[in-house]
Amino acid sequence: GMAGLLQAHPDLGGIACVSSPGPPGAARAVIAAGKQGKVKIWGLSLPSENREYLKDGVVHGLILWDPAKLTYLTAKLVNDYLDGKEPVDGMEVKDIGKLSVSKDGIIIMPGVVITKENVDQFDF
């Protein structure tokens, strides 16, 4: 796991975690190894699982998508498509932001970036 990774790569500068347990687990391993401030942790995870790690600076940030906005955007894009309007890269959607649309049709909406400065705004 993360402890072995830290031992094998003593100069590791950062890690990106792709599942919810990743950032808090990585934070515990970084603390156990005494590498706070040396290894930056980012990932997809819940604010409640990382609040203290964010405030202590062990986890540098989280990225999430707002499920209500994702649902709204999905319905809007389906409705637009049925009306003959296809999404284009960089298009602005009210209350959502700027979309990224790849050549093969993958649409990415902006996520919410959670840091020690704004973690207390999130109650989940």
All heavy atoms as an XYZ file, in Angstrom:
920
protein
N       0.806     -1.189      0.000
C       0.000      0.000      0.000
C       0.854      1.260      0.000
O       1.995      1.290     -0.462
N       0.294      2.298      0.526
C       0.937      3.613      0.529
C       2.229      3.602      1.349
O       3.206      4.245      0.965
C      -0.048      4.650      1.078
C       0.445      6.059      1.037
S       0.620      6.659     -0.646
C       1.291      8.266     -0.351
N       2.251      2.870      2.456
C       3.464      2.822      3.287
C       4.629      2.246      2.487
O       5.742      2.780      2.516
C       3.211      1.991      4.547
N       4.368      1.176      1.745
C       5.397      0.574      0.906
C       5.843      1.499     -0.211
O       7.032      1.576     -0.544
N       4.901      2.218     -0.782
C       5.207      3.190     -1.837
C       6.117      4.289     -1.311
O       7.086      4.679     -1.964
C       3.901      3.775     -2.374
C       3.999      4.686     -3.591
C       4.441      3.898     -4.815
C       2.647      5.335     -3.859
N       5.818      4.769     -0.108
C       6.642      5.818      0.502
C       8.057      5.314      0.789
O       9.023      6.060      0.633
C       5.990      6.340      1.787
C       4.719      7.162      1.590
C       4.009      7.372      2.921
C       5.020      8.494      0.932
N       8.177      4.063      1.204
C       9.501      3.480      1.474
C      10.272      3.272      0.178
O      11.457      3.564      0.098
C       9.366      2.145      2.202
C       9.064      2.308      3.671
C       8.979      0.954      4.376
O       8.682     -0.057      3.768
N       9.253      0.972      5.670
N       9.599      2.771     -0.844
C      10.255      2.474     -2.120
C      10.667      3.743     -2.868
O      11.617      3.734     -3.636
C       9.340      1.629     -2.998
N       9.930      4.838     -2.632
C      10.199      6.102     -3.331
C      10.308      7.232     -2.308
O       9.385      8.037     -2.145
C       9.083      6.402     -4.337
C       8.904      5.331     -5.354
N       9.701      5.216     -6.473
C       8.040      4.295     -5.412
C       9.336      4.169     -7.179
N       8.313      3.583     -6.559
N      11.455      7.335     -1.620
C      11.590      8.326     -0.552
C      11.477      9.779     -1.030
O      11.175     10.657     -0.233
C      12.970      8.038      0.039
C      13.670      7.174     -0.942
C      12.626      6.495     -1.772
N      11.651     10.021     -2.324
C      11.548     11.388     -2.854
C      10.186     11.677     -3.485
O      10.021     12.692     -4.158
C      12.647     11.632     -3.895
C      14.033     11.600     -3.268
O      14.150     11.904     -2.068
O      14.991     11.262     -3.983
N       9.216     10.797     -3.255
C       7.881     10.975     -3.817
C       7.328     12.342     -3.423
O       7.331     12.703     -2.252
C       6.952      9.864     -3.300
C       5.543      9.827     -3.878
C       5.585      9.384     -5.338
C       4.675      8.870     -3.082
N       6.884     13.105     -4.414
C       6.397     14.457     -4.144
C       4.896     14.589     -4.080
O       4.371     15.576     -3.564
N       4.173     13.604     -4.618
C       2.728     13.723     -4.605
C       2.053     12.448     -5.044
O       2.680     11.563     -5.630
N       0.779     12.366     -4.731
C      -0.013     11.204     -5.124
C      -1.435     11.668     -5.426
O      -1.966     12.552     -4.755
C       0.003     10.098     -4.040
C      -0.707      8.864     -4.556
C      -0.584     10.578     -2.741
C      -0.335      7.597     -3.829
N      -2.023     11.080     -6.466
C      -3.411     11.345     -6.824
C      -4.212     10.083     -6.531
O      -3.848      8.996     -6.980
C      -3.521     11.704     -8.302
N      -5.270     10.225     -5.760
C      -6.092      9.088     -5.338
C      -7.414      9.118     -6.093
O      -8.070     10.164     -6.143
C      -6.353      9.161     -3.842
S      -4.854      9.275     -2.844
N      -7.826      7.970     -6.639
C      -9.020      7.940     -7.475
C     -10.241      7.304     -6.824
O     -11.270      7.156     -7.469
C      -8.735      7.249     -8.832
C      -7.730      8.038     -9.633
C      -8.273      5.823     -8.617
N     -10.134      6.927     -5.556
C     -11.314      6.396     -4.869
C     -11.447      7.084     -3.513
O     -10.462      7.557     -2.953
C     -11.207      4.882     -4.686
O     -10.150      4.577     -3.807
N     -12.659      7.111     -3.003
C     -12.950      7.865     -1.782
C     -12.068      7.514     -0.579
O     -11.650      8.403      0.154
C     -14.429      7.712     -1.420
O     -14.798      8.648     -0.450
N     -11.739      6.238     -0.336
C     -10.878      5.948      0.820
C      -9.410      6.334      0.600
O      -8.625      6.349      1.547
C     -11.001      4.432      1.007
C     -11.869      3.912     -0.064
C     -12.294      5.033     -0.944
N      -9.035      6.646     -0.638
C      -7.636      6.927     -0.965
C      -7.004      8.085     -0.214
O      -5.970      7.901      0.458
N      -7.561      9.307     -0.300
C      -6.912     10.432      0.372
C      -6.749     10.274      1.889
O      -5.641     10.479      2.398
C      -7.796     11.630      0.004
C      -8.348     11.255     -1.329
C      -8.611      9.769     -1.214
N      -7.798      9.858      2.634
C      -7.561      9.711      4.071
C      -6.576      8.580      4.387
O      -5.772      8.695      5.318
C      -8.941      9.449      4.670
C      -9.826      9.078      3.544
C      -9.220      9.652      2.298
N      -6.613      7.505      3.601
C      -5.667      6.408      3.806
C      -4.243      6.851      3.518
O      -3.310      6.547      4.274
N      -4.063      7.582      2.421
C      -2.744      8.104      2.079
C      -2.274      9.085      3.145
O      -1.094      9.097      3.516
C      -2.785      8.779      0.709
N      -3.197      9.893      3.667
C      -2.844     10.862      4.714
C      -2.325     10.148      5.956
O      -1.305     10.550      6.532
C      -4.052     11.729      5.063
N      -3.006      9.071      6.357
C      -2.547      8.325      7.535
C      -1.153      7.738      7.308
O      -0.298      7.773      8.204
C      -3.554      7.223      7.898
C      -4.842      7.797      8.503
C      -5.762      6.715      9.046
N      -6.341      5.882      8.009
C      -7.441      6.195      7.326
N      -8.079      7.323      7.583
N      -7.908      5.379      6.406
N      -0.899      7.226      6.098
C       0.418      6.653      5.786
C       1.494      7.735      5.768
O       2.603      7.523      6.268
C       0.368      5.924      4.448
N       1.170      8.898      5.215
C       2.129     10.014      5.170
C       2.458     10.479      6.588
O       3.628     10.714      6.919
C       1.581     11.171      4.293
C       2.331     12.460      4.535
C       1.645     10.777      2.821
N       1.457     10.566      7.448
C       1.676     10.972      8.840
C       2.538      9.930      9.552
O       3.505     10.277     10.236
C       0.327     11.183      9.572
C      -0.375     12.424      9.020
C       0.542     11.288     11.077
C      -1.827     12.555      9.431
N       2.217      8.645      9.356
C       2.983      7.571     10.002
C       4.448      7.593      9.564
O       5.344      7.286     10.347
C       2.361      6.218      9.697
N       4.688      8.001      8.308
C       6.049      8.052      7.777
C       6.739      9.378      8.111
O       7.900      9.575      7.762
C       6.028      7.838      6.267
N       6.009     10.309      8.762
C       6.591     11.608      9.096
C       6.875     12.473      7.877
O       7.789     13.284      7.870
N       6.068     12.322      6.824
C       6.325     13.045      5.570
C       5.294     14.136      5.286
O       5.130     14.547      4.142
C       6.382     12.057      4.412
C       7.539     11.085      4.536
C       7.917     10.520      3.194
C       9.135      9.643      3.344
N      10.220     10.071      2.517
N       4.603     14.624      6.342
C       3.659     15.713      6.143
C       4.411     16.896      5.525
O       5.512     17.215      5.930
C       3.037     16.187      7.459
C       2.345     15.153      8.276
C       3.244     14.505      9.309
O       4.308     13.984      9.000
N       2.806     14.504     10.556
N       3.782     17.530      4.537
C       4.404     18.677      3.890
C       5.386     18.289      2.799
O       5.813     19.133      2.020
N       5.759     17.018      2.719
C       6.704     16.570      1.693
C       5.981     15.854      0.545
O       6.451     15.847     -0.578
C       7.743     15.630      2.303
C       8.645     16.315      3.317
C       9.748     15.375      3.784
C      10.682     16.077      4.733
N      10.365     15.864      6.140
N       4.839     15.221      0.853
C       4.068     14.486     -0.153
C       2.696     15.145     -0.270
O       1.945     15.185      0.696
C       3.904     12.997      0.240
C       3.097     12.256     -0.820
C       5.254     12.338      0.446
N       2.385     15.691     -1.455
C       1.087     16.335     -1.663
C       0.063     15.280     -2.062
O       0.330     14.452     -2.930
C       1.191     17.402     -2.744
C       2.049     18.564     -2.300
C       2.049     19.669     -3.304
C       2.893     20.796     -2.736
N       3.062     21.887     -3.624
N      -1.099     15.314     -1.423
C      -2.166     14.352     -1.696
C      -3.367     15.095     -2.279
O      -3.848     16.074     -1.698
C      -2.588     13.615     -0.402
C      -1.392     12.882      0.207
C      -3.743     12.661     -0.684
C      -1.642     12.370      1.617
N      -3.828     14.627     -3.428
C      -5.046     15.104     -4.065
C      -5.897     13.893     -4.378
O      -5.365     12.793     -4.549
C      -4.731     15.838     -5.379
C      -4.397     17.275     -5.181
C      -3.168     17.782     -4.874
C      -5.279     18.379     -5.245
N      -3.234     19.139     -4.755
C      -4.526     19.538     -4.980
C      -6.639     18.514     -5.491
C      -5.091     20.803     -4.964
C      -7.196     19.769     -5.484
C      -6.421     20.902     -5.220
N      -7.208     14.073     -4.469
C      -8.017     12.936     -4.858
C      -9.496     13.206     -4.878
O      -9.953     14.320     -4.607
N     -10.221     12.150     -5.237
C     -11.678     12.167     -5.221
C     -12.102     11.568     -3.890
O     -11.803     10.417     -3.612
C     -12.225     11.310     -6.367
C     -11.780     11.693     -7.773
C     -12.205     10.625     -8.772
C     -12.364     13.036     -8.151
N     -12.747     12.365     -3.058
C     -13.147     11.863     -1.743
C     -14.109     12.846     -1.099
O     -14.323     13.943     -1.602
C     -11.905     11.665     -0.868
O     -12.212     10.919      0.286
N     -14.651     12.437      0.039
C     -15.635     13.266      0.738
C     -14.966     14.259      1.684
O     -13.981     13.923      2.355
C     -16.584     12.378      1.553
C     -17.448     11.430      0.740
C     -18.235     10.518      1.666
C     -18.365     12.200     -0.177
N     -15.525     15.464      1.787
C     -14.980     16.454      2.724
C     -14.949     15.935      4.157
O     -13.956     16.137      4.874
C     -15.935     17.643      2.602
C     -16.657     17.454      1.328
C     -16.661     15.991      1.029
N     -16.011     15.234      4.574
C     -16.084     14.770      5.967
C     -14.971     13.783      6.309
O     -14.508     13.742      7.442
C     -17.448     14.126      6.229
O     -17.664     13.035      5.346
N     -14.522     12.997      5.332
C     -13.459     12.018      5.578
C     -12.070     12.662      5.603
O     -11.099     12.012      5.975
C     -13.477     10.936      4.488
C     -14.715     10.085      4.486
C     -14.726      9.092      3.336
O     -13.904      9.212      2.404
O     -15.573      8.191      3.367
N     -11.981     13.904      5.159
C     -10.678     14.538      4.970
C     -10.541     15.896      5.656
O      -9.499     16.529      5.547
C     -10.422     14.728      3.476
C     -10.276     13.420      2.765
O      -9.206     12.832      2.752
N     -11.364     12.928      2.188
N     -11.591     16.333      6.361
C     -11.616     17.679      6.936
C     -10.346     17.994      7.735
O      -9.677     18.987      7.496
C     -12.866     17.842      7.814
C     -13.137     19.277      8.231
C     -14.486     19.435      8.931
N     -15.585     18.687      8.333
C     -16.305     19.092      7.284
N     -16.041     20.234      6.709
N     -17.284     18.347      6.823
N     -10.009     17.140      8.690
C      -8.837     17.410      9.534
C      -7.539     17.323      8.737
O      -6.616     18.100      8.957
C      -8.796     16.478     10.745
C      -9.941     16.702     11.718
C     -10.154     18.174     12.105
O      -9.165     18.852     12.437
O     -11.311     18.640     12.043
N      -7.472     16.365      7.798
C      -6.265     16.234      6.977
C      -6.080     17.454      6.079
O      -4.961     17.906      5.849
C      -6.313     14.958      6.136
C      -6.393     13.694      6.958
C      -7.377     12.749      6.719
C      -5.475     13.447      7.983
C      -7.448     11.584      7.474
C      -5.544     12.288      8.745
C      -6.528     11.365      8.486
O      -6.598     10.224      9.236
N      -7.190     18.001      5.584
C      -7.121     19.237      4.792
C      -6.650     20.399      5.663
O      -5.761     21.156      5.279
C      -8.491     19.567      4.184
C      -8.886     18.768      2.950
C     -10.388     18.842      2.730
C      -8.140     19.239      1.725
N      -7.255     20.520      6.842
C      -6.906     21.633      7.730
C      -5.462     21.544      8.214
O      -4.814     22.575      8.420
C      -7.875     21.693      8.910
C      -9.254     22.164      8.484
C     -10.183     22.296      9.660
C     -11.511     22.870      9.190
N     -12.380     23.198     10.305
N      -4.955     20.318      8.392
C      -3.561     20.128      8.819
C      -2.582     20.242      7.654
O      -1.372     20.189      7.868
C      -3.378     18.746      9.468
C      -4.127     18.630     10.792
O      -4.538     19.674     11.342
O      -4.301     17.492     11.262
N      -3.102     20.333      6.425
C      -2.233     20.454      5.261
C      -1.659     19.136      4.768
O      -0.771     19.126      3.922
N      -2.158     18.016      5.291
C      -1.662     16.712      4.831
C      -2.304     16.380      3.479
O      -1.628     15.955      2.545
C      -1.944     15.601      5.864
C      -1.427     14.259      5.366
C      -1.304     15.942      7.200
N      -3.617     16.582      3.369
C      -4.309     16.461      2.080
C      -4.408     17.878      1.520
O      -4.846     18.798      2.206
C      -5.714     15.823      2.237
C      -6.484     15.891      0.928
C      -5.593     14.380      2.704
N      -3.970     18.042      0.284
C      -3.938     19.381     -0.315
C      -5.243     19.773     -0.979
O      -5.572     20.951     -1.055
C      -2.770     19.488     -1.294
C      -1.460     19.587     -0.593
N      -0.870     18.519      0.045
C      -0.656     20.639     -0.374
C       0.254     18.904      0.603
N       0.408     20.181      0.371
N      -5.994     18.792     -1.477
C      -7.259     19.129     -2.094
C      -8.013     17.918     -2.581
O      -7.452     16.835     -2.756
N      -9.307     18.125     -2.777
C     -10.209     17.095     -3.274
C     -10.967     17.662     -4.464
O     -11.172     18.871     -4.554
C     -11.229     16.700     -2.202
C     -10.694     16.319     -0.830
C     -11.848     16.168      0.147
C      -9.884     15.037     -0.912
N     -11.392     16.779     -5.329
C     -12.223     17.185     -6.457
C     -13.455     16.291     -6.454
O     -13.345     15.073     -6.314
C     -11.474     17.055     -7.790
C     -10.227     17.945     -7.779
C     -12.374     17.413     -8.963
C      -9.306     17.747     -8.956
N     -14.627     16.911     -6.571
C     -15.893     16.175     -6.622
C     -16.806     16.800     -7.669
O     -16.633     17.951     -8.045
C     -16.611     16.238     -5.272
C     -16.055     15.413     -4.132
C     -16.859     15.676     -2.865
C     -16.099     13.936     -4.461
N     -17.798     16.032     -8.080
C     -18.846     16.555     -8.937
C     -20.102     16.659     -8.105
O     -20.387     15.800     -7.276
C     -19.068     15.635    -10.129
C     -17.931     15.717    -11.069
C     -17.800     16.556    -12.135
C     -16.714     14.965    -11.012
N     -16.582     16.367    -12.740
C     -15.900     15.395    -12.077
C     -16.220     13.970    -10.170
C     -14.639     14.870    -12.317
C     -14.964     13.452    -10.407
C     -14.185     13.895    -11.474
N     -20.856     17.716     -8.314
C     -22.110     17.937     -7.616
C     -23.188     17.082     -8.293
O     -23.505     17.315     -9.455
C     -22.449     19.432     -7.700
C     -23.725     19.789     -6.979
O     -24.697     19.004     -7.044
O     -23.760     20.870     -6.375
N     -23.750     16.076     -7.583
C     -24.725     15.179     -8.222
C     -25.960     15.904     -8.753
O     -26.482     15.526     -9.798
C     -25.114     14.202     -7.114
C     -24.132     14.384     -6.021
C     -23.468     15.713     -6.213
N     -26.430     16.933     -8.073
C     -27.612     17.668     -8.549
C     -27.287     18.380     -9.862
O     -28.092     18.361    -10.807
C     -28.079     18.668     -7.492
N     -26.109     18.997     -9.932
C     -25.720     19.679    -11.174
C     -25.494     18.677    -12.299
O     -25.844     18.943    -13.450
C     -24.457     20.525    -10.948
C     -24.725     21.773    -10.133
C     -23.472     22.623    -10.015
C     -23.771     23.899     -9.247
N     -22.611     24.778     -9.185
N     -24.915     17.526    -11.967
C     -24.690     16.502    -12.983
C     -26.022     15.997    -13.538
O     -26.177     15.828    -14.752
C     -23.875     15.341    -12.408
C     -23.535     14.205    -13.368
C     -22.768     14.702    -14.578
C     -22.751     13.128    -12.649
N     -27.007     15.790    -12.672
C     -28.333     15.341    -13.102
C     -28.993     16.394    -13.982
O     -29.533     16.083    -15.059
C     -29.222     15.031    -11.882
O     -28.565     14.035    -11.093
C     -30.596     14.540    -12.300
N     -28.926     17.661    -13.545
C     -29.501     18.757    -14.331
C     -28.837     18.827    -15.705
O     -29.510     18.912    -16.738
C     -29.333     20.096    -13.589
C     -29.575     21.287    -14.475
C     -30.871     21.703    -14.770
C     -28.510     21.989    -15.035
C     -31.094     22.784    -15.603
C     -28.729     23.072    -15.863
C     -30.021     23.464    -16.159
O     -30.243     24.527    -16.985
N     -27.502     18.782    -15.730
C     -26.770     18.893    -16.988
C     -27.126     17.736    -17.921
O     -27.334     17.941    -19.119
C     -25.260     18.931    -16.736
C     -24.399     18.982    -17.998
C     -24.660     20.270    -18.781
C     -22.923     18.862    -17.636
N     -27.213     16.530    -17.383
C     -27.551     15.367    -18.201
C     -28.922     15.554    -18.851
O     -29.083     15.348    -20.061
C     -27.519     14.083    -17.351
O     -26.216     13.940    -16.783
C     -27.842     12.864    -18.195
N     -29.905     15.964    -18.063
C     -31.256     16.183    -18.596
C     -31.248     17.292    -19.650
O     -31.887     17.165    -20.704
C     -32.217     16.523    -17.462
N     -30.506     18.359    -19.383
C     -30.433     19.479    -20.333
C     -29.799     19.034    -21.648
O     -30.289     19.361    -22.729
C     -29.645     20.643    -19.728
C     -29.528     21.832    -20.680
C     -28.579     22.875    -20.189
C     -28.411     24.053    -21.113
N     -28.957     23.961    -22.452
N     -28.705     18.280    -21.559
C     -28.025     17.840    -22.773
C     -28.890     16.884    -23.589
O     -28.902     16.940    -24.824
C     -26.678     17.199    -22.436
C     -25.613     18.169    -21.910
C     -24.388     17.400    -21.423
C     -25.223     19.201    -22.957
N     -29.648     16.001    -22.907
C     -30.558     15.100    -23.611
C     -31.649     15.915    -24.301
O     -31.962     15.702    -25.477
C     -31.169     14.052    -22.648
C     -32.338     13.317    -23.303
C     -30.100     13.069    -22.187
N     -32.223     16.884    -23.584
C     -33.266     17.737    -24.152
C     -32.730     18.509    -25.358
O     -33.389     18.582    -26.407
C     -33.796     18.687    -23.079
C     -35.040     19.414    -23.529
O     -36.040     18.780    -23.853
N     -34.959     20.734    -23.580
N     -31.537     19.095    -25.203
C     -30.923     19.830    -26.320
C     -30.714     18.902    -27.522
O     -30.979     19.277    -28.664
C     -29.559     20.413    -25.909
C     -29.686     21.612    -24.980
O     -30.825     22.076    -24.728
O     -28.634     22.082    -24.500
N     -30.221     17.686    -27.257
C     -29.960     16.731    -28.329
C     -31.245     16.395    -29.084
O     -31.265     16.331    -30.311
C     -29.319     15.463    -27.755
C     -28.949     14.453    -28.801
C     -27.779     14.601    -29.551
C     -29.762     13.350    -29.046
C     -27.443     13.683    -30.529
C     -29.430     12.425    -30.015
C     -28.267     12.586    -30.760
O     -27.935     11.679    -31.722
N     -32.329     16.205    -28.314
C     -33.619     15.907    -28.945
C     -34.122     17.086    -29.780
O     -34.880     16.901    -30.728
C     -34.654     15.509    -27.889
C     -34.368     14.177    -27.178
C     -35.353     13.965    -26.034
C     -34.387     13.007    -28.149
N     -33.668     18.292    -29.428
C     -34.006     19.495    -30.202
C     -33.006     19.742    -31.327
O     -33.045     20.799    -31.971
C     -34.042     20.729    -29.281
C     -35.256     20.742    -28.371
O     -36.234     20.006    -28.656
O     -35.240     21.488    -27.372
N     -32.063     18.808    -31.529
C     -31.100     18.951    -32.619
C     -29.863     19.766    -32.276
O     -29.087     20.108    -33.169
N     -29.658     20.086    -30.989
C     -28.491     20.885    -30.576
C     -27.484     19.983    -29.881
O     -27.812     19.343    -28.874
C     -28.903     22.017    -29.620
C     -29.789     23.069    -30.266
C     -30.126     24.174    -29.288
C     -31.346     23.743    -28.485
N     -31.898     24.736    -27.617
N     -26.272     19.914    -30.428
C     -25.228     19.095    -29.820
C     -24.271     19.977    -29.031
O     -24.041     21.137    -29.389
C     -24.482     18.314    -30.902
C     -25.417     17.331    -31.592
C     -24.691     16.153    -32.179
O     -23.552     15.872    -31.769
O     -25.289     15.510    -33.050
N     -23.706     19.441    -27.958
C     -22.761     20.228    -27.154
C     -21.461     20.484    -27.915
O     -21.060     19.671    -28.748
C     -22.514     19.339    -25.930
C     -22.816     17.952    -26.391
C     -23.867     18.081    -27.448
N     -20.844     21.626    -27.636
C     -19.552     21.958    -28.246
C     -18.551     22.267    -27.142
O     -18.924     22.743    -26.064
C     -19.656     23.145    -29.235
C     -20.498     22.768    -30.434
C     -20.219     24.373    -28.551
N     -17.305     21.985    -27.424
C     -16.243     22.215    -26.448
C     -16.215     23.684    -26.032
O     -16.294     24.583    -26.871
C     -14.886     21.813    -27.039
C     -13.793     21.863    -25.992
O     -13.986     21.305    -24.897
O     -12.741     22.473    -26.266
N     -16.134     23.910    -24.737
C     -16.026     25.264    -24.206
C     -17.351     25.975    -24.008
O     -17.377     27.118    -23.558
N     -18.457     25.309    -24.326
C     -19.757     25.984    -24.161
C     -20.047     26.243    -22.680
O     -19.695     25.446    -21.822
C     -20.890     25.196    -24.825
C     -21.301     23.905    -24.131
S     -22.581     22.987    -25.042
C     -24.062     23.742    -24.400
N     -20.629     27.393    -22.407
C     -21.025     27.779    -21.052
C     -22.446     27.304    -20.804
O     -23.321     27.504    -21.640
C     -21.037     29.298    -20.914
C     -19.779     29.988    -20.484
C     -19.238     29.650    -19.094
O     -20.013     29.439    -18.149
O     -18.016     29.613    -18.985
N     -22.673     26.686    -19.661
C     -24.021     26.288    -19.260
C     -24.323     27.016    -17.955
O     -23.553     26.921    -16.992
C     -24.132     24.759    -19.074
C     -25.520     24.379    -18.576
C     -23.798     24.031    -20.370
N     -25.437     27.744    -17.936
C     -25.816     28.529    -16.768
C     -25.828     27.658    -15.504
O     -26.349     26.546    -15.518
C     -27.206     29.134    -16.995
C     -27.664     30.103    -15.922
C     -29.038     30.670    -16.280
C     -29.513     31.726    -15.341
N     -29.663     31.362    -13.962
N     -25.241     28.155    -14.441
C     -25.160     27.496    -13.131
C     -24.278     26.233    -13.122
O     -24.191     25.552    -12.110
C     -26.547     27.136    -12.578
C     -27.418     28.369    -12.359
O     -26.872     29.414    -11.966
O     -28.634     28.271    -12.594
N     -23.660     25.906    -14.256
C     -22.783     24.735    -14.329
C     -21.347     25.169    -14.603
O     -20.424     24.771    -13.921
C     -23.240     23.746    -15.436
C     -24.653     23.243    -15.174
C     -22.242     22.593    -15.578
C     -24.826     22.333    -13.996
N     -21.172     25.989    -15.611
C     -19.838     26.430    -16.017
C     -19.513     25.970    -17.423
O     -20.390     25.612    -18.205
N     -18.221     25.978    -17.731
C     -17.747     25.672    -19.072
C     -17.520     24.162    -19.216
O     -16.839     23.548    -18.400
C     -16.437     26.423    -19.320
C     -15.991     26.410    -20.764
C     -14.715     27.201    -20.956
C     -15.011     28.684    -20.848
N     -13.891     29.509    -21.292
N     -18.096     23.592    -20.279
C     -17.959     22.161    -20.529
C     -16.753     21.865    -21.406
O     -16.408     22.653    -22.276
C     -19.202     21.614    -21.240
C     -20.558     21.801    -20.570
C     -21.629     21.105    -21.393
C     -20.545     21.283    -19.145
N     -16.147     20.712    -21.169
C     -15.131     20.183    -22.079
C     -15.803     19.068    -22.864
O     -16.404     18.170    -22.274
C     -13.950     19.603    -21.308
O     -13.291     20.599    -20.583
N     -15.728     19.133    -24.192
C     -16.321     18.113    -25.041
C     -15.222     17.581    -25.950
O     -14.648     18.336    -26.734
C     -17.500     18.677    -25.874
C     -18.119     17.585    -26.743
C     -18.550     19.309    -24.974
N     -14.924     16.290    -25.830
C     -13.861     15.688    -26.643
C     -14.380     15.367    -28.045
O     -15.583     15.346    -28.288
C     -13.332     14.424    -25.971
O     -14.315     13.414    -26.017
N     -13.450     15.084    -28.950
C     -13.810     14.739    -30.329
C     -14.686     13.489    -30.396
O     -15.509     13.352    -31.292
C     -12.547     14.545    -31.159
C     -11.817     15.833    -31.480
C     -10.601     15.549    -32.352
C      -9.869     16.791    -32.787
N      -9.609     17.795    -31.794
N     -14.507     12.582    -29.422
C     -15.325     11.363    -29.435
C     -16.586     11.494    -28.575
O     -17.226     10.504    -28.251
C     -14.505     10.129    -29.050
C     -13.760     10.283    -27.741
O     -13.829     11.366    -27.127
O     -13.098      9.319    -27.320
N     -16.937     12.727    -28.193
C     -18.218     12.974    -27.552
C     -18.263     12.860    -26.038
O     -19.338     12.885    -25.453
N     -17.120     12.732    -25.396
C     -17.110     12.678    -23.931
C     -17.245     14.098    -23.398
O     -16.509     15.002    -23.799
C     -15.829     12.008    -23.409
C     -15.797     10.539    -23.865
C     -15.749     12.112    -21.887
C     -14.502      9.831    -23.595
N     -18.203     14.285    -22.487
C     -18.498     15.610    -21.931
C     -18.079     15.631    -20.470
O     -18.459     14.752    -19.693
C     -20.005     15.924    -22.055
C     -20.429     15.851    -23.522
C     -20.316     17.294    -21.450
C     -21.927     15.779    -23.724
N     -17.299     16.630    -20.108
C     -16.856     16.780    -18.715
C     -17.303     18.141    -18.209
O     -17.026     19.166    -18.824
C     -15.328     16.638    -18.594
C     -14.884     15.268    -19.121
C     -14.891     16.847    -17.141
C     -13.386     15.079    -19.165
N     -18.016     18.124    -17.081
C     -18.434     19.374    -16.444
C     -17.407     19.746    -15.379
O     -16.678     18.888    -14.897
C     -19.822     19.226    -15.818
C     -19.888     18.246    -14.664
S     -21.529     18.150    -13.908
C     -21.356     19.348    -12.612
N     -17.342     21.027    -15.029
C     -16.405     21.417    -13.975
C     -16.769     20.765    -12.644
O     -17.943     20.593    -12.331
C     -16.562     22.938    -13.872
C     -17.424     23.359    -15.007
C     -18.102     22.144    -15.550
N     -15.777     20.410    -11.893
C     -15.999     19.831    -10.572
C     -15.873     20.887     -9.495
O     -15.590     22.047     -9.764
N     -16.090     20.451     -8.280
C     -15.916     21.306     -7.114
C     -14.541     20.987     -6.536
O     -14.223     19.825     -6.300
C     -17.003     21.005     -6.052
C     -16.774     21.817     -4.793
C     -18.386     21.265     -6.621
N     -13.727     22.012     -6.346
C     -12.417     21.810     -5.731
C     -12.542     22.164     -4.250
O     -12.982     23.256     -3.896
C     -11.339     22.676     -6.408
C      -9.995     22.518     -5.709
C     -11.215     22.301     -7.881
N     -12.186     21.209     -3.398
C     -12.313     21.385     -1.949
C     -10.917     21.486     -1.348
O     -10.077     20.614     -1.566
C     -13.088     20.210     -1.331
C     -14.483     20.119     -1.978
C     -13.195     20.365      0.190
C     -15.203     18.831     -1.704
N     -10.690     22.568     -0.608
C      -9.397     22.819      0.027
C      -9.622     23.171      1.489
O     -10.764     23.277      1.940
C      -8.669     23.993     -0.654
O      -9.463     25.178     -0.477
C      -8.447     23.740     -2.141
N      -8.539     23.395      2.226
C      -8.701     23.763      3.640
C      -9.462     25.075      3.777
O     -10.126     25.294      4.777
C      -7.352     23.813      4.354
C      -6.416     24.901      3.923
C      -5.133     24.804      4.734
C      -4.084     25.757      4.222
N      -2.831     25.594      4.942
N      -9.405     25.929      2.749
C     -10.093     27.227      2.827
C     -11.611     27.099      2.736
O     -12.328     27.925      3.288
C      -9.598     28.177      1.719
C      -8.204     28.712      1.931
C      -7.089     27.733      1.526
O      -7.361     26.772      0.786
O      -5.951     27.926      1.990
N     -12.122     26.078      2.028
C     -13.583     26.006      1.850
C     -14.216     24.720      2.374
O     -15.415     24.530      2.238
C     -13.950     26.220      0.376
C     -13.517     25.077     -0.526
O     -12.917     24.106     -0.084
N     -13.812     25.204     -1.807
N     -13.446     23.818      3.001
C     -13.977     22.516      3.416
C     -15.167     22.640      4.370
O     -16.087     21.828      4.334
C     -12.872     21.609      4.015
C     -12.364     22.153      5.344
C     -13.380     20.174      4.186
N     -15.207     23.667      5.179
C     -16.295     23.804      6.152
C     -17.627     24.190      5.506
O     -18.664     24.161      6.153
C     -15.931     24.795      7.252
C     -14.904     24.191      8.222
O     -14.917     22.956      8.407
O     -14.098     24.953      8.773
N     -17.607     24.531      4.210
C     -18.861     24.843      3.497
C     -19.610     23.564      3.113
O     -20.750     23.636      2.692
C     -18.566     25.633      2.217
C     -17.940     26.987      2.429
C     -17.480     27.595      1.112
O     -17.928     27.221      0.041
N     -16.586     28.557      1.213
N     -18.955     22.417      3.227
C     -19.532     21.164      2.750
C     -19.911     20.275      3.928
O     -19.090     19.985      4.777
C     -18.549     20.455      1.815
C     -18.161     21.291      0.643
C     -17.004     22.044      0.660
C     -18.976     21.372     -0.471
C     -16.642     22.837     -0.418
C     -18.641     22.159     -1.561
C     -17.469     22.895     -1.528
N     -21.171     19.832      3.928
C     -21.718     19.090      5.069
C     -21.957     17.622      4.715
O     -23.006     17.077      4.996
C     -23.027     19.764      5.501
C     -23.529     19.230      6.822
O     -22.718     18.674      7.587
O     -24.741     19.316      7.076
N     -20.991     17.003      4.051
C     -21.144     15.575      3.710
C     -19.779     14.910      3.685
O     -18.770     15.564      3.675
C     -21.875     15.371      2.381
C     -21.213     16.025      1.198
C     -20.314     15.320      0.409
C     -21.469     17.357      0.868
C     -19.708     15.916     -0.683
C     -20.871     17.961     -0.217
C     -19.987     17.240     -0.993
